[in-house]
Amino acid sequence: MNDKNHTFSRVPQTERVSLLTTTLVRTGMTTALAQFMLGATLGNSMTFTQAMLATFLGSLLLQMVSFGVGFAGTKEGLSTSLLARWCGFGRYGSALVGMAIVISCLGWFGVQNSILAEGIVYGLNEKISFEIAALISGCLLTLLVVIGFIGLSWTAKLTLPIFSLVMAWIFFDTLRGNNMADLILSLPQGQSMTIGAGATMVAGGAIVGALITPDITRYCKNGRHVFWMITISYIIGEFIVNGIAILVAHALNTADVVTIMTQSAGWLGLISVILSAVKVNDTALYSSSLAVINIIETIFNNKYSYKVITLLLGMIGTLLSAIGIMKQFVSFLILLGIVFPPIAGIMMVDYYILKTNRASLEVSRKTGKLPESTIPISWSSIFSWLLGSGIGFTIDWGIPSLNSLLVASAVYWITNISFKKVR
């Protein structure tokens, strides 16, 4: 999939790829080390049944969001950033969505770099401090991305099979030393968590990936491929990886992913930790840098150096890891799980119900081009986004991520219908 050729254009039908290809790409996103860390966190705070129920509820929301925006991406052949322009947010509103995605990517950079730093500290027998390791690893990775280090390309190919091998080893090693029934029935050793909070964490762990589903599904051939790509990736990433992580957390009484990996799989586990962190951070830093450049060009009509932007963002992400963003991992996931669902809700309401720009999209689709114009910004979408997020943070009843999505969707629909009647 050659994304560079279609950053600001539709993907034509002649360049759509197979279900297997898109599913492998998507599954690679959902089986990252952070997913295992999420499962371990749930397992350390909930019983197995509670954790799996939270996983199911969170995954249900992710499936709905992913398919909703993903099918639109397939039909229009557009990426998320372009789709947002004609699905409720307008030109500058879509830039705000892009900035939110950039901030989340920097947060993930900090989290993953923290895991990498912990792996380095463990590998060096704690001869250097975590803060020093985080600064070194973050700076090195940033420099590698800036200079386009060719060696980073093979990490993506190696990480998934090694990670899968480590997962299988950890699972069978856990079964060999423990009774499965005892692990399922055992009580968590960490601070307890409600099912609603757990479901929001699950949603938060993958909501950004769900929102940018069109970046992949624009290469899908039809809606059936979209459905199965999303479903298979969530079954593997959410249920299998999460399930293993929950059981292992119960067996070892810890949510520390480095401890789990190294105790269960030794040096192979440590290598998996390092490769996974490098792969995810390379992608996060690269994507966020391109997004910032596009945002600056959209708003200010100026172009800045990719290398300068990458260095700046890398420094921010590195500092986040050094000052301890890892300690706020749960809060970070809940934040993502509340702030991002409203964006998807607004886009789906605009595309499927209000159909504000469907006519111009359909006309331009016949010629393979983009609509000639779009509104600068939709204040009703910004208001709905903020209100939905606020409700998600303040109302404890139910699942916060679902609350924020439903409120934002309803408010956006009501305000737009009301404005049409006034006109």
C-alpha positions, 0 to 999 in steps of 0.5 A: 500500500503506497500511502505517499501517492494518495495523501491528498487524493482518493485511492482508485479501485485499481490500487485496492488490495486483498483482504489478507494484506489489509488484515495483516496490517491491521492485526499488526496494529492490534497485537502491539506490546501496548495491547499486552500491557493493557491486558496485564493492567486489567488482570492486575485490577479485575477478576478474569471474568470482569476483565474479559467482560470489559474487553468485550464491551470496549471491543464492541465500541471499537468495532462499531467505530472502526466499521462506521468510519472504515466503511466510509473510507472504503467507499470514498477512498479517503484517509481519516484526515481528508474524510473529516473535512467533509464529514462534519469538521471542515478544513480547519476543524479536521486540522484540530482532529489531526492535532488531537491524534498527534498529541495521542501519538506523542503520549504513546511515544512516551509510554512505549519509550518508557517500556524500552527504557525499562528493558534497557535498565533490566538488560544492563542489570540496573547500572543506569537509571530509568530516566537516563535510559529513557533520554538515551533511547528516546534521543537515539530513536528520534535521530534514527527516524530523522535520518531515515535509518534503513534498519528500522524497516525490518523491525516491523517484519520481525516484531509480529512473528517474534511477539506471536512466538513469545505470546505462545511461549508465555501462555503454555509456560503459564499453563504448565506451572498453574491450574487454569481454573485457579487462575480464572477464579483468582482475585486480582492483587492490584487496585480494583477497577470497575467494569465501566472504567476497564471498558473505557481503558480497552476503548482508549487503548485502540480508539485512535487506531479505530479512528484512523481505520480509513487510512487502511480501509481506503485500500479495501475492495468492499465493505465485506473486506472491511468487516472481516479485517476489523473483526479478525484483528480485534479477535486476535488483538483484544481477546487472545492477547488480552486474555493471555495477559490477564491470566499471566498477570494473575499468575505472576501478580504483576502488571509490569510488562517487562517483568512478565516478558523477561520472567516468562521468556527470558532474553527472547521476551526482552528482545520482543519488548525492545523491537515492539517499542522501536516499531511502534515509536517509529510509526508514531513519530513518523505519522505525527511529524507528517500530521503536524507539517500538514496541519501547519500548511493547512492553517498557516500555508507555510512549510516547515522542515520534516527533520526539525518537526521530528526532532521537536516532537521526539524531544517532547515524547522523550521528556514525557517518558522521562518524567513518568508518563508510564505512571499515568498509563491508566489515566492516559488510556481513559483520557483517549477513551473519552476524548476520541469517540465523539470525533468518530460519532460526529463523523458517522452522524454527518456521513450516514444521517445528515449527509451534509456533503454526500452529494459533492462526494459522490459527484467528485468520486465519479471523476476520482477527485476531491470536492472542490470546496469545504467549509472552513470549520463547523462550530457545531462539531467542535461544541459537540466534541467538547460537550461529549468529552465533558459528559464522559469525564463527569458522569460516572454512570455506565461506560464513559467512552460510550457516554461521550460518543452518544452525547456528542452524536446526539448533540451534533445531530440536534444542533444541525437539524435545528439550524436547518429549521431556522434557515 
